Amino acid sequence: PPRSTLFPYTTLFRSLMILAAISGFAIYHGKIFLLIQAPGPFVWLNNLVGGEVNMRLIHIGIMWCFIVFLIIHVYLCVMNSLVKRDESFTSIFTGYKLPVDH
């Protein structure tokens, strides 16, 4: 598809990925990459959303969105491959599409 139709979708997905990482760091207790003691630098984020419990709920909600997206995406890929018989799903694992014999 043209870039114009995918741009809002990919922007939203990438933004959610960044938010998931930041919210994960905010609820994590330990060292991030053995350098930064968490949640020290992210305490203000926890305070911004009303505490660590609310940040945890936001993080879990984002992760559930990723899980649902993954399930729907795999289902649509499999169904597309079965209906069109174009071997697009198997090309994920093999790296190339096999010629279709009609």
Rosetta blueprint (number, residue, H / E / L):
1 P L
2 P L
3 R H
4 S H
5 T H
6 L H
7 F H
8 P H
9 Y H
10 T H
11 T H
12 L H
13 F H
14 R H
15 S H
16 L H
17 M H
18 I H
19 L H
20 A H
21 A H
22 I H
23 S H
24 G H
25 F H
26 A H
27 I H
28 Y L
29 H L
30 G E
31 K E
32 I E
33 F L
34 L L
35 L L
36 I E
37 Q E
38 A E
39 P L
40 G H
41 P H
42 F H
43 V H
44 W H
45 L H
46 N H
47 N H
48 L H
49 V H
50 G L
51 G L
52 E H
53 V H
54 N H
55 M H
56 R H
57 L H
58 I H
59 H H
60 I H
61 G H
62 I H
63 M H
64 W H
65 C H
66 F H
67 I H
68 V H
69 F H
70 L H
71 I H
72 I H
73 H H
74 V H
75 Y H
76 L H
77 C H
78 V H
79 M H
80 N H
81 S H
82 L H
83 V H
84 K H
85 R L
86 D L
87 E L
88 S L
89 F L
90 T H
91 S H
92 I H
93 F H
94 T H
95 G L
96 Y L
97 K L
98 L L
99 P L
100 V L
101 D L
102 H L
